Amino acid sequence: MRITVLDKGGVIFLVPERPIRDYRGIARGTSLKGLREKKDRH
């Protein structure tokens, strides 16, 4: 298995590399209600 190492804000994330097809449907059923606009996130 290949792993990508990401450093964000002093935290190291180990993310397994998988084909994008494997992520299909990962957020199925997620509600879009209450999402903020990008300008309102900070």
KOLTOR-196916 format. One line per field, with one value per residue: residue in one letter; x, y, z negated of N, C-alpha, C in turn. Coordinates in nm, 2 decimals. Example, Ala and Ser with C-alpha at 12.3 -4.5 7.8 and 13.67 -1.06 7.14 Angstrom:
KOLTOR-196916
residu: A / S;
nxx: 1.32 / 1.28;
nyy: -0.57 / -0.22;
nzz: -0.78 / -0.71;
caxx: 1.23 / 1.37;
cayy: -0.45 / -0.11;
cazz: -0.78 / -0.71;
cxx: 1.32 / 1.29;
cyy: -0.33 / 0.00;
czz: -0.78 / -0.79;
end
This chain:
KOLTOR-196916
residu: M / R / I / T / V / L / D / K / G / G / V / I / F / L / V / P / E / R / P / I / R / D / Y / R / G / I / A / R / G / T / S / L / K / G / L / R / E / K / K / D / R / H;
nxx: 0.08 / 0.05 / 0.13 / 0.05 / 0.21 / 0.11 / 0.16 / 0.01 / -0.03 / 0.15 / 0.07 / 0.09 / -0.04 / -0.13 / -0.22 / -0.38 / -0.31 / -0.55 / -0.74 / -0.94 / -1.19 / -1.25 / -1.35 / -1.60 / -1.94 / -1.89 / -1.99 / -2.25 / -2.59 / -2.54 / -2.65 / -2.71 / -2.81 / -2.77 / -2.51 / -2.23 / -2.15 / -1.84 / -1.72 / -1.82 / -1.70 / -1.49;
nyy: -0.12 / 0.22 / 0.53 / 0.86 / 1.14 / 1.41 / 1.74 / 1.95 / 2.25 / 2.17 / 1.91 / 1.58 / 1.39 / 1.07 / 0.94 / 0.69 / 0.59 / 0.56 / 0.46 / 0.71 / 0.62 / 0.44 / 0.61 / 0.68 / 0.76 / 0.80 / 1.00 / 0.97 / 1.04 / 1.26 / 1.56 / 1.87 / 2.09 / 2.38 / 2.44 / 2.66 / 2.95 / 3.00 / 3.25 / 3.30 / 3.13 / 3.19;
nzz: 0.00 / 0.08 / -0.07 / -0.13 / -0.27 / -0.46 / -0.58 / -0.78 / -0.95 / -1.15 / -1.21 / -1.12 / -0.86 / -0.75 / -0.46 / -0.28 / 0.05 / 0.30 / 0.59 / 0.74 / 0.80 / 0.60 / 0.40 / 0.47 / 0.39 / 0.12 / -0.04 / -0.03 / -0.10 / -0.26 / -0.41 / -0.26 / -0.38 / -0.57 / -0.50 / -0.48 / -0.29 / -0.11 / -0.17 / -0.42 / -0.60 / -0.77;
caxx: 0.00 / 0.13 / 0.07 / 0.09 / 0.23 / 0.08 / 0.19 / -0.08 / -0.03 / 0.23 / 0.02 / 0.12 / -0.15 / -0.10 / -0.34 / -0.36 / -0.34 / -0.64 / -0.79 / -1.05 / -1.31 / -1.28 / -1.42 / -1.74 / -2.04 / -1.84 / -2.07 / -2.39 / -2.69 / -2.50 / -2.74 / -2.65 / -2.87 / -2.69 / -2.37 / -2.20 / -2.08 / -1.70 / -1.68 / -1.87 / -1.64 / -1.38;
cayy: 0.00 / 0.35 / 0.63 / 1.00 / 1.21 / 1.55 / 1.82 / 2.07 / 2.31 / 2.09 / 1.78 / 1.49 / 1.30 / 0.96 / 0.91 / 0.58 / 0.63 / 0.47 / 0.52 / 0.80 / 0.54 / 0.38 / 0.71 / 0.71 / 0.73 / 0.80 / 1.10 / 0.95 / 1.07 / 1.38 / 1.67 / 2.00 / 2.19 / 2.45 / 2.46 / 2.80 / 3.00 / 3.00 / 3.38 / 3.30 / 3.02 / 3.24;
cazz: 0.00 / 0.09 / -0.16 / -0.11 / -0.40 / -0.45 / -0.70 / -0.79 / -1.08 / -1.25 / -1.23 / -1.01 / -0.82 / -0.66 / -0.37 / -0.18 / 0.19 / 0.36 / 0.71 / 0.72 / 0.82 / 0.47 / 0.32 / 0.52 / 0.29 / -0.02 / -0.11 / 0.00 / -0.21 / -0.33 / -0.39 / -0.22 / -0.45 / -0.67 / -0.46 / -0.47 / -0.18 / -0.14 / -0.23 / -0.56 / -0.68 / -0.87;
cxx: 0.09 / 0.05 / 0.13 / 0.10 / 0.20 / 0.11 / 0.10 / -0.08 / 0.04 / 0.18 / 0.05 / 0.00 / -0.10 / -0.22 / -0.31 / -0.40 / -0.43 / -0.69 / -0.92 / -1.18 / -1.35 / -1.36 / -1.56 / -1.84 / -2.01 / -1.93 / -2.21 / -2.48 / -2.65 / -2.60 / -2.66 / -2.71 / -2.78 / -2.55 / -2.35 / -2.13 / -1.93 / -1.66 / -1.72 / -1.80 / -1.54 / -1.44;
cyy: 0.12 / 0.45 / 0.76 / 1.07 / 1.35 / 1.62 / 1.94 / 2.13 / 2.23 / 1.96 / 1.70 / 1.39 / 1.20 / 0.92 / 0.80 / 0.63 / 0.52 / 0.54 / 0.60 / 0.72 / 0.47 / 0.48 / 0.74 / 0.67 / 0.74 / 0.90 / 1.08 / 0.97 / 1.19 / 1.49 / 1.80 / 2.11 / 2.25 / 2.47 / 2.61 / 2.83 / 3.01 / 3.13 / 3.38 / 3.20 / 3.07 / 3.34;
czz: 0.00 / 0.00 / -0.13 / -0.25 / -0.38 / -0.58 / -0.69 / -0.93 / -1.18 / -1.28 / -1.10 / -0.98 / -0.73 / -0.59 / -0.27 / -0.04 / 0.25 / 0.49 / 0.67 / 0.72 / 0.68 / 0.37 / 0.36 / 0.41 / 0.15 / -0.11 / -0.08 / -0.12 / -0.29 / -0.30 / -0.35 / -0.29 / -0.56 / -0.63 / -0.44 / -0.34 / -0.21 / -0.21 / -0.38 / -0.65 / -0.78 / -0.95;
end
